[in-house]
Amino acid sequence: MAETGKVSGRSVRATYSLIGIAASAVLILVSMLLPYLSSEYGSASMFTVKGGYSAFHLVLLMTVVGLGAAYWFTNQKWAYLSAGIGALVAALLGVIQFIVALNYDYIDAGFGAFMLGLFSIAIGVAGGFQVPQAGQPQFGQQPQLGDKPYNPFGPQA
């Protein structure tokens, strides 16, 4: 996929990735408010079923979005890489909670559990676009015609 420009000093791919992380985090929050588990007697949101874990997951999502905002304003590599890694961790934990919801006896996974799994995959994909790009020699930039090739070992004699 060719990158065609920059947005305020950031690559277009980084910009779209940050937008994807923020949108997925909001959708994950909404899915946590929807029925996570349901039975013939009623349903309960993830905050009702898993109170402490839900709070932890919410703080993790806010941290990831905060790191994305830090990168947005500072263009620092550490914030970019941390937001990507944090998004991958949030995705893994969200998918695990979806699998846990599927494995309850006598209780069905609700609509919110399925949305949690779907949007966790989405935030993982958005974060996955950030991590490999961070290792590029000219972080966030495409090489220009006439640039010397990148040598990770420094100048050779």
VEXLUM-613148 format. One record per residue: residue number from 1; residue in one letter; x, y, z of N, C-alpha, C, CB in turn. Coordinates in nm, 3 decimals, always signed. Glycine has a CB too. Layout:
REM residues N
LUMBA  nr rest    n_xx    n_yy    n_zz   ca_xx   ca_yy   ca_zz    c_xx    c_yy    c_zz   cb_xx   cb_yy   cb_zz
LUMBA NUM    A       X       Y       Z       X       Y       Z       X       Y       Z       X       Y       Z
...
//
This chain:
REM residues 157
LUMBA  nr rest    n_xx    n_yy    n_zz   ca_xx   ca_yy   ca_zz    c_xx    c_yy    c_zz   cb_xx   cb_yy   cb_zz
LUMBA   1    M  +0.084  -0.118  +0.000  +0.000  +0.000  +0.000  +0.088  +0.123  +0.000  -0.095  +0.000  +0.121
LUMBA   2    A  +0.077  +0.204  -0.102  +0.160  +0.323  -0.114  +0.102  +0.437  -0.032  +0.174  +0.365  -0.261
LUMBA   3    E  +0.188  +0.505  +0.036  +0.146  +0.618  +0.115  +0.162  +0.743  +0.030  +0.228  +0.629  +0.247
LUMBA   4    T  +0.062  +0.826  +0.027  +0.063  +0.936  -0.068  +0.088  +1.072  -0.007  -0.065  +0.939  -0.141
LUMBA   5    G  +0.106  +1.084  +0.121  +0.129  +1.216  +0.176  +0.143  +1.215  +0.326  +0.019  +1.307  +0.138
LUMBA   6    K  +0.138  +1.336  +0.380  +0.151  +1.352  +0.524  +0.041  +1.444  +0.573  +0.291  +1.407  +0.562
LUMBA   7    V  +0.003  +1.427  +0.698  -0.097  +1.512  +0.762  -0.032  +1.574  +0.884  -0.226  +1.431  +0.800
LUMBA   8    S  -0.003  +1.702  +0.879  +0.059  +1.775  +0.990  +0.183  +1.704  +1.045  -0.043  +1.794  +1.103
LUMBA   9    G  +0.271  +1.659  +0.958  +0.394  +1.594  +1.001  +0.380  +1.446  +1.028  +0.445  +1.659  +1.121
LUMBA  10    R  +0.260  +1.391  +1.025  +0.237  +1.248  +1.045  +0.208  +1.184  +0.910  +0.120  +1.222  +1.144
LUMBA  11    S  +0.243  +1.059  +0.898  +0.209  +0.987  +0.776  +0.058  +0.964  +0.771  +0.286  +0.853  +0.767
LUMBA  12    V  +0.007  +0.945  +0.653  -0.136  +0.920  +0.636  -0.175  +0.790  +0.705  -0.173  +0.915  +0.487
LUMBA  13    R  -0.091  +0.690  +0.696  -0.119  +0.562  +0.761  -0.129  +0.577  +0.913  -0.010  +0.459  +0.726
LUMBA  14    A  -0.039  +0.657  +0.970  -0.044  +0.681  +1.115  -0.172  +0.754  +1.154  +0.079  +0.762  +1.161
LUMBA  15    T  -0.212  +0.850  +1.072  -0.335  +0.925  +1.101  -0.456  +0.834  +1.099  -0.353  +1.038  +1.000
LUMBA  16    Y  -0.468  +0.752  +0.996  -0.582  +0.660  +0.988  -0.579  +0.557  +1.100  -0.583  +0.589  +0.853
LUMBA  17    S  -0.461  +0.513  +1.138  -0.448  +0.416  +1.246  -0.495  +0.477  +1.378  -0.303  +0.367  +1.258
LUMBA  18    L  -0.456  +0.601  +1.404  -0.500  +0.668  +1.527  -0.651  +0.690  +1.529  -0.428  +0.801  +1.543
LUMBA  19    I  -0.708  +0.724  +1.414  -0.853  +0.740  +1.406  -0.921  +0.606  +1.431  -0.894  +0.797  +1.267
LUMBA  20    G  -0.866  +0.498  +1.375  -0.922  +0.365  +1.396  -0.916  +0.322  +1.542  -0.849  +0.263  +1.311
LUMBA  21    I  -0.807  +0.354  +1.610  -0.794  +0.320  +1.752  -0.898  +0.395  +1.834  -0.652  +0.352  +1.803
LUMBA  22    A  -0.913  +0.525  +1.808  -1.009  +0.604  +1.885  -1.152  +0.558  +1.860  -0.995  +0.753  +1.850
LUMBA  23    A  -1.186  +0.532  +1.734  -1.322  +0.488  +1.701  -1.351  +0.351  +1.762  -1.342  +0.483  +1.549
LUMBA  24    S  -1.255  +0.261  +1.754  -1.274  +0.127  +1.812  -1.288  +0.134  +1.963  -1.158  +0.036  +1.774
LUMBA  25    A  -1.212  +0.222  +2.027  -1.222  +0.235  +2.174  -1.361  +0.283  +2.215  -1.114  +0.333  +2.227
LUMBA  26    V  -1.416  +0.377  +2.141  -1.551  +0.425  +2.172  -1.653  +0.313  +2.152  -1.589  +0.548  +2.083
LUMBA  27    L  -1.638  +0.238  +2.043  -1.731  +0.128  +2.017  -1.718  +0.015  +2.119  -1.709  +0.073  +1.877
LUMBA  28    I  -1.597  -0.009  +2.168  -1.578  -0.109  +2.274  -1.649  -0.062  +2.401  -1.426  -0.133  +2.301
LUMBA  29    L  -1.638  +0.066  +2.434  -1.708  +0.119  +2.551  -1.859  +0.099  +2.537  -1.675  +0.269  +2.570
LUMBA  30    V  -1.913  +0.127  +2.419  -2.056  +0.107  +2.396  -2.092  -0.040  +2.411  -2.097  +0.159  +2.256
LUMBA  31    S  -2.007  -0.130  +2.358  -2.037  -0.273  +2.368  -2.033  -0.321  +2.513  -1.938  -0.353  +2.284
LUMBA  32    M  -1.953  -0.256  +2.597  -1.948  -0.294  +2.738  -2.076  -0.254  +2.812  -1.828  -0.229  +2.805
LUMBA  33    L  -2.150  -0.158  +2.757  -2.277  -0.116  +2.817  -2.395  -0.199  +2.769  -2.301  +0.030  +2.788
LUMBA  34    L  -2.378  -0.268  +2.657  -2.485  -0.353  +2.602  -2.491  -0.485  +2.678  -2.462  -0.379  +2.451
LUMBA  35    P  -2.598  -0.563  +2.661  -2.608  -0.692  +2.731  -2.490  -0.785  +2.698  -2.740  -0.762  +2.695
LUMBA  36    Y  -2.410  -0.815  +2.800  -2.292  -0.901  +2.785  -2.332  -1.048  +2.798  -2.183  -0.865  +2.889
LUMBA  37    L  -2.415  -1.077  +2.896  -2.467  -1.212  +2.916  -2.619  -1.204  +2.924  -2.407  -1.277  +3.045
LUMBA  38    S  -2.685  -1.307  +2.877  -2.831  -1.308  +2.885  -2.880  -1.450  +2.911  -2.894  -1.253  +2.754
LUMBA  39    S  -2.996  -1.457  +2.971  -3.062  -1.585  +2.998  -3.211  -1.561  +2.984  -3.025  -1.641  +3.141
LUMBA  40    E  -3.288  -1.664  +3.015  -3.433  -1.648  +3.005  -3.488  -1.555  +3.113  -3.501  -1.785  +3.014
LUMBA  41    Y  -3.406  -1.525  +3.213  -3.450  -1.439  +3.324  -3.410  -1.293  +3.305  -3.394  -1.490  +3.453
LUMBA  42    G  -3.324  -1.264  +3.210  -3.282  -1.126  +3.188  -3.142  -1.121  +3.132  -3.291  -1.047  +3.317
LUMBA  43    S  -3.086  -1.002  +3.131  -2.951  -0.983  +3.077  -2.875  -0.885  +3.166  -2.956  -0.933  +2.931
LUMBA  44    A  -2.744  -0.883  +3.147  -2.659  -0.795  +3.227  -2.544  -0.745  +3.140  -2.605  -0.868  +3.353
LUMBA  45    S  -2.504  -0.620  +3.163  -2.392  -0.564  +3.089  -2.260  -0.617  +3.146  -2.394  -0.408  +3.094
LUMBA  46    M  -2.152  -0.588  +3.077  -2.021  -0.632  +3.124  -1.986  -0.565  +3.256  -1.913  -0.604  +3.019
LUMBA  47    F  -2.030  -0.440  +3.276  -2.002  -0.372  +3.402  -2.072  -0.440  +3.519  -2.046  -0.226  +3.394
LUMBA  48    T  -2.190  -0.499  +3.495  -2.262  -0.570  +3.600  -2.198  -0.705  +3.629  -2.408  -0.588  +3.561
LUMBA  49    V  -2.161  -0.777  +3.524  -2.108  -0.913  +3.539  -1.964  -0.911  +3.588  -2.117  -0.988  +3.407
LUMBA  50    K  -1.881  -0.826  +3.532  -1.738  -0.824  +3.562  -1.698  -0.683  +3.603  -1.654  -0.872  +3.441
LUMBA  51    G  -1.745  -0.637  +3.716  -1.725  -0.499  +3.758  -1.580  -0.454  +3.760  -1.782  -0.481  +3.892
LUMBA  52    G  -1.494  -0.522  +3.837  -1.355  -0.482  +3.850  -1.278  -0.494  +3.720  -1.287  -0.565  +3.954
LUMBA  53    Y  -1.298  -0.603  +3.647  -1.229  -0.618  +3.520  -1.275  -0.513  +3.420  -1.251  -0.758  +3.463
LUMBA  54    S  -1.404  -0.481  +3.420  -1.456  -0.381  +3.327  -1.391  -0.246  +3.351  -1.608  -0.369  +3.341
LUMBA  55    A  -1.372  -0.210  +3.477  -1.306  -0.084  +3.510  -1.161  -0.085  +3.459  -1.309  -0.058  +3.662
LUMBA  56    F  -1.091  -0.197  +3.479  -0.954  -0.210  +3.429  -0.950  -0.196  +3.277  -0.893  -0.345  +3.472
LUMBA  57    H  -1.042  -0.262  +3.208  -1.044  -0.256  +3.061  -1.073  -0.114  +3.013  -1.151  -0.354  +3.006
LUMBA  58    L  -1.161  -0.044  +3.084  -1.192  +0.093  +3.048  -1.070  +0.184  +3.068  -1.309  +0.144  +3.131
LUMBA  59    V  -0.997  +0.166  +3.177  -0.875  +0.245  +3.201  -0.771  +0.214  +3.094  -0.818  +0.216  +3.342
LUMBA  60    L  -0.759  +0.087  +3.056  -0.665  +0.050  +2.950  -0.702  +0.118  +2.818  -0.664  -0.103  +2.931
LUMBA  61    L  -0.830  +0.121  +2.784  -0.873  +0.188  +2.661  -0.845  +0.338  +2.667  -1.023  +0.164  +2.638
LUMBA  62    M  -0.870  +0.399  +2.782  -0.843  +0.543  +2.796  -0.693  +0.571  +2.784  -0.897  +0.596  +2.930
LUMBA  63    T  -0.611  +0.481  +2.836  -0.466  +0.496  +2.825  -0.421  +0.487  +2.680  -0.395  +0.389  +2.909
LUMBA  64    V  -0.474  +0.392  +2.607  -0.438  +0.376  +2.466  -0.478  +0.500  +2.386  -0.504  +0.250  +2.406
LUMBA  65    V  -0.599  +0.549  +2.408  -0.644  +0.670  +2.338  -0.559  +0.790  +2.381  -0.795  +0.696  +2.365
LUMBA  66    G  -0.523  +0.797  +2.509  -0.437  +0.905  +2.557  -0.299  +0.901  +2.493  -0.423  +0.898  +2.706
LUMBA  67    L  -0.243  +0.782  +2.477  -0.113  +0.771  +2.410  -0.125  +0.811  +2.263  -0.059  +0.627  +2.422
LUMBA  68    G  -0.237  +0.775  +2.199  -0.259  +0.819  +2.062  -0.268  +0.970  +2.052  -0.386  +0.756  +2.006
LUMBA  69    A  -0.336  +1.033  +2.149  -0.344  +1.179  +2.151  -0.207  +1.241  +2.178  -0.445  +1.226  +2.258
LUMBA  70    A  -0.128  +1.177  +2.264  +0.008  +1.227  +2.289  +0.090  +1.224  +2.161  +0.077  +1.143  +2.399
LUMBA  71    Y  +0.077  +1.117  +2.084  +0.149  +1.113  +1.956  +0.095  +1.218  +1.860  +0.138  +0.973  +1.893
LUMBA  72    W  -0.037  +1.237  +1.860  -0.099  +1.333  +1.769  -0.041  +1.473  +1.790  -0.252  +1.335  +1.790
LUMBA  73    F  -0.019  +1.510  +1.918  +0.027  +1.645  +1.948  +0.179  +1.659  +1.951  -0.028  +1.689  +2.080
LUMBA  74    T  +0.253  +1.549  +1.978  +0.398  +1.561  +1.995  +0.479  +1.498  +1.884  +0.438  +1.500  +2.124
LUMBA  75    N  +0.421  +1.405  +1.807  +0.493  +1.330  +1.703  +0.613  +1.254  +1.760  +0.541  +1.426  +1.593
LUMBA  76    Q  +0.603  +1.209  +1.883  +0.711  +1.133  +1.945  +0.693  +0.984  +1.916  +0.716  +1.158  +2.097
LUMBA  77    K  +0.804  +0.919  +1.884  +0.799  +0.777  +1.847  +0.751  +0.690  +1.963  +0.937  +0.731  +1.801
LUMBA  78    W  +0.790  +0.722  +2.086  +0.751  +0.640  +2.202  +0.600  +0.636  +2.217  +0.816  +0.693  +2.330
LUMBA  79    A  +0.533  +0.749  +2.194  +0.387  +0.754  +2.209  +0.320  +0.671  +2.099  +0.337  +0.899  +2.205
LUMBA  80    Y  +0.374  +0.680  +1.979  +0.319  +0.606  +1.865  +0.329  +0.456  +1.888  +0.393  +0.645  +1.735
LUMBA  81    L  +0.448  +0.413  +1.928  +0.472  +0.271  +1.952  +0.391  +0.221  +2.072  +0.622  +0.244  +1.975
LUMBA  82    S  +0.383  +0.300  +2.178  +0.307  +0.261  +2.297  +0.158  +0.250  +2.268  +0.330  +0.360  +2.410
LUMBA  83    A  +0.105  +0.341  +2.187  -0.037  +0.334  +2.150  -0.065  +0.207  +2.070  -0.079  +0.459  +2.069
LUMBA  84    G  +0.025  +0.172  +1.979  +0.007  +0.050  +1.900  +0.013  -0.076  +1.984  +0.111  +0.043  +1.791
LUMBA  85    I  +0.111  -0.083  +2.073  +0.125  -0.200  +2.160  +0.008  -0.208  +2.257  +0.258  -0.196  +2.237
LUMBA  86    G  -0.032  -0.095  +2.313  -0.147  -0.093  +2.404  -0.275  -0.138  +2.335  -0.166  +0.047  +2.461
LUMBA  87    A  -0.292  -0.098  +2.209  -0.410  -0.140  +2.133  -0.409  -0.291  +2.111  -0.416  -0.067  +1.998
LUMBA  88    L  -0.291  -0.347  +2.085  -0.282  -0.492  +2.067  -0.313  -0.566  +2.198  -0.142  -0.531  +2.017
LUMBA  89    V  -0.269  -0.513  +2.311  -0.299  -0.574  +2.441  -0.449  -0.566  +2.470  -0.218  -0.505  +2.554
LUMBA  90    A  -0.509  -0.449  +2.444  -0.653  -0.433  +2.465  -0.731  -0.530  +2.376  -0.696  -0.288  +2.436
LUMBA  91    A  -0.683  -0.549  +2.253  -0.750  -0.642  +2.162  -0.743  -0.785  +2.214  -0.686  -0.635  +2.022
LUMBA  92    L  -0.627  -0.826  +2.260  -0.611  -0.962  +2.313  -0.702  -0.984  +2.433  -0.464  -0.987  +2.351
LUMBA  93    L  -0.704  -0.890  +2.526  -0.788  -0.904  +2.645  -0.936  -0.902  +2.610  -0.757  -0.793  +2.745
LUMBA  94    G  -0.975  -0.821  +2.513  -1.115  -0.818  +2.471  -1.160  -0.947  +2.407  -1.136  -0.704  +2.375
LUMBA  95    V  -1.074  -1.005  +2.324  -1.108  -1.133  +2.261  -1.116  -1.244  +2.366  -1.004  -1.170  +2.152
LUMBA  96    I  -1.027  -1.240  +2.465  -1.033  -1.339  +2.574  -1.166  -1.326  +2.650  -0.913  -1.321  +2.672
LUMBA  97    Q  -1.210  -1.203  +2.677  -1.338  -1.185  +2.747  -1.456  -1.231  +2.662  -1.357  -1.039  +2.785
LUMBA  98    F  -1.445  -1.216  +2.532  -1.550  -1.269  +2.443  -1.556  -1.421  +2.452  -1.524  -1.224  +2.297
LUMBA  99    I  -1.441  -1.486  +2.451  -1.436  -1.632  +2.460  -1.490  -1.678  +2.596  -1.291  -1.685  +2.439
LUMBA 100    V  -1.457  -1.604  +2.702  -1.510  -1.636  +2.835  -1.662  -1.628  +2.835  -1.451  -1.540  +2.942
LUMBA 101    A  -1.718  -1.526  +2.771  -1.864  -1.511  +2.766  -1.930  -1.627  +2.691  -1.902  -1.379  +2.700
LUMBA 102    L  -1.861  -1.681  +2.592  -1.917  -1.794  +2.517  -1.917  -1.923  +2.598  -1.838  -1.814  +2.389
LUMBA 103    N  -1.831  -1.932  +2.698  -1.812  -2.058  +2.770  -1.890  -2.069  +2.901  -1.669  -2.077  +2.798
LUMBA 104    Y  -1.977  -1.975  +2.932  -2.059  -1.987  +3.053  -2.165  -2.095  +3.032  -2.125  -1.852  +3.089
LUMBA 105    D  -2.187  -2.177  +3.135  -2.293  -2.278  +3.130  -2.427  -2.214  +3.165  -2.262  -2.395  +3.227
LUMBA 106    Y  -2.529  -2.251  +3.094  -2.667  -2.208  +3.119  -2.693  -2.059  +3.094  -2.705  -2.241  +3.260
LUMBA 107    I  -2.594  -1.987  +3.049  -2.608  -1.844  +3.019  -2.552  -1.821  +2.880  -2.535  -1.754  +3.127
LUMBA 108    D  -2.620  -1.741  +2.801  -2.577  -1.714  +2.665  -2.499  -1.583  +2.659  -2.698  -1.708  +2.571
LUMBA 109    A  -2.405  -1.578  +2.565  -2.335  -1.453  +2.539  -2.434  -1.357  +2.473  -2.209  -1.475  +2.448
LUMBA 110    G  -2.436  -1.234  +2.520  -2.528  -1.136  +2.467  -2.469  -1.060  +2.350  -2.568  -1.039  +2.575
LUMBA 111    F  -2.548  -0.968  +2.298  -2.507  -0.887  +2.183  -2.380  -0.809  +2.214  -2.620  -0.791  +2.143
LUMBA 112    G  -2.367  -0.758  +2.337  -2.250  -0.681  +2.376  -2.123  -0.764  +2.373  -2.270  -0.624  +2.513
LUMBA 113    A  -2.133  -0.892  +2.407  -2.014  -0.978  +2.404  -1.964  -0.997  +2.261  -2.045  -1.115  +2.468
LUMBA 114    F  -2.058  -1.015  +2.168  -2.018  -1.030  +2.028  -1.959  -0.900  +1.974  -2.138  -1.073  +1.942
LUMBA 115    M  -2.018  -0.787  +2.012  -1.964  -0.658  +1.969  -1.827  -0.632  +2.032  -2.061  -0.543  +2.005
LUMBA 116    L  -1.809  -0.675  +2.157  -1.678  -0.662  +2.222  -1.573  -0.739  +2.144  -1.684  -0.713  +2.368
LUMBA 117    G  -1.605  -0.861  +2.104  -1.509  -0.939  +2.025  -1.478  -0.875  +1.891  -1.562  -1.079  +2.002
LUMBA 118    L  -1.580  -0.826  +1.823  -1.561  -0.765  +1.691  -1.478  -0.637  +1.700  -1.697  -0.734  +1.627
LUMBA 119    F  -1.512  -0.548  +1.793  -1.440  -0.422  +1.802  -1.302  -0.438  +1.865  -1.521  -0.321  +1.882
LUMBA 120    S  -1.283  -0.546  +1.943  -1.149  -0.576  +1.993  -1.058  -0.616  +1.878  -1.153  -0.687  +2.099
LUMBA 121    I  -1.111  -0.692  +1.784  -1.033  -0.726  +1.665  -1.002  -0.598  +1.587  -1.109  -0.829  +1.576
LUMBA 122    A  -1.099  -0.508  +1.578  -1.078  -0.383  +1.504  -0.968  -0.297  +1.566  -1.208  -0.303  +1.497
LUMBA 123    I  -0.967  -0.286  +1.700  -0.862  -0.205  +1.764  -0.726  -0.274  +1.750  -0.896  -0.181  +1.914
LUMBA 124    G  -0.727  -0.407  +1.747  -0.602  -0.480  +1.726  -0.547  -0.457  +1.586  -0.622  -0.628  +1.749
LUMBA 125    V  -0.634  -0.453  +1.488  -0.590  -0.427  +1.350  -0.535  -0.285  +1.340  -0.708  -0.446  +1.249
LUMBA 126    A  -0.604  -0.189  +1.400  -0.557  -0.050  +1.396  -0.421  -0.037  +1.466  -0.660  +0.045  +1.461
LUMBA 127    G  -0.404  -0.100  +1.580  -0.276  -0.096  +1.650  -0.169  -0.175  +1.577  -0.291  -0.149  +1.789
LUMBA 128    G  -0.209  -0.281  +1.509  -0.114  -0.361  +1.433  -0.053  -0.287  +1.316  -0.180  -0.486  +1.383
LUMBA 129    F  -0.124  -0.187  +1.264  -0.067  -0.105  +1.157  +0.041  -0.012  +1.209  -0.176  -0.025  +1.089
LUMBA 130    Q  +0.038  +0.017  +1.339  +0.136  +0.110  +1.394  +0.268  +0.043  +1.427  +0.081  +0.175  +1.518
LUMBA 131    V  +0.264  -0.074  +1.485  +0.386  -0.135  +1.539  +0.492  -0.161  +1.431  +0.352  -0.265  +1.609
LUMBA 132    P  +0.460  -0.223  +1.315  +0.566  -0.245  +1.216  +0.618  -0.115  +1.156  +0.515  -0.335  +1.107
LUMBA 133    Q  +0.534  -0.014  +1.143  +0.576  +0.111  +1.082  +0.675  +0.184  +1.171  +0.456  +0.200  +1.054
LUMBA 134    A  +0.667  +0.163  +1.302  +0.755  +0.233  +1.394  +0.901  +0.193  +1.376  +0.713  +0.208  +1.537
LUMBA 135    G  +0.927  +0.077  +1.319  +1.065  +0.033  +1.298  +1.129  +0.086  +1.173  +1.069  -0.114  +1.295
LUMBA 136    Q  +1.057  +0.166  +1.096  +1.115  +0.219  +0.974  +1.223  +0.320  +1.007  +1.007  +0.283  +0.885
LUMBA 137    P  +1.326  +0.330  +0.924  +1.438  +0.419  +0.956  +1.397  +0.565  +0.962  +1.548  +0.401  +0.855
LUMBA 138    Q  +1.313  +0.610  +0.872  +1.266  +0.748  +0.873  +1.122  +0.744  +0.919  +1.279  +0.818  +0.733
LUMBA 139    F  +1.106  +0.738  +1.049  +0.978  +0.711  +1.113  +0.867  +0.798  +1.057  +0.990  +0.732  +1.262
LUMBA 140    G  +0.768  +0.732  +0.994  +0.653  +0.804  +0.943  +0.674  +0.870  +0.808  +0.612  +0.905  +1.039
LUMBA 141    Q  +0.791  +0.854  +0.748  +0.819  +0.918  +0.621  +0.860  +0.814  +0.518  +0.928  +1.024  +0.636
LUMBA 142    Q  +0.826  +0.841  +0.394  +0.870  +0.755  +0.286  +1.006  +0.805  +0.236  +0.766  +0.751  +0.171
LUMBA 143    P  +1.097  +0.715  +0.197  +1.225  +0.759  +0.143  +1.204  +0.840  +0.013  +1.316  +0.638  +0.116
LUMBA 144    Q  +1.284  +0.943  -0.002  +1.276  +1.028  -0.121  +1.381  +0.983  -0.222  +1.295  +1.178  -0.083
LUMBA 145    L  +1.358  +1.018  -0.345  +1.453  +0.986  -0.451  +1.587  +1.053  -0.420  +1.399  +1.031  -0.590
LUMBA 146    G  +1.693  +0.978  -0.423  +1.826  +1.030  -0.393  +1.869  +1.009  -0.250  +1.831  +1.175  -0.424
LUMBA 147    D  +1.780  +0.961  -0.162  +1.819  +0.932  -0.024  +1.914  +0.814  -0.021  +1.694  +0.904  +0.063
LUMBA 148    K  +2.009  +0.817  +0.072  +2.098  +0.703  +0.088  +2.022  +0.592  +0.158  +2.225  +0.742  +0.169
LUMBA 149    P  +2.051  +0.465  +0.125  +1.983  +0.355  +0.193  +2.016  +0.354  +0.342  +2.021  +0.220  +0.130
LUMBA 150    Y  +1.920  +0.309  +0.421  +1.937  +0.305  +0.566  +2.028  +0.188  +0.603  +1.801  +0.292  +0.637
LUMBA 151    N  +2.126  +0.215  +0.687  +2.218  +0.112  +0.736  +2.208  +0.109  +0.888  +2.366  +0.139  +0.689
LUMBA 152    P  +2.145  +0.004  +0.947  +2.127  +0.001  +1.091  +2.257  -0.011  +1.170  +2.038  -0.111  +1.128
LUMBA 153    F  +2.368  -0.046  +1.102  +2.496  -0.065  +1.170  +2.583  +0.060  +1.165  +2.570  -0.182  +1.110
LUMBA 154    G  +2.530  +0.169  +1.113  +2.607  +0.293  +1.104  +2.696  +0.293  +0.981  +2.692  +0.312  +1.230
LUMBA 155    P  +2.778  +0.398  +0.967  +2.864  +0.408  +0.849  +2.972  +0.300  +0.852  +2.930  +0.549  +0.841
LUMBA 156    Q  +2.999  +0.246  +0.735  +3.102  +0.142  +0.721  +3.229  +0.203  +0.667  +3.053  +0.028  +0.629
LUMBA 157    A  +3.343  +0.152  +0.715  +3.472  +0.206  +0.670  +3.511  +0.150  +0.536  +3.581  +0.175  +0.771
//
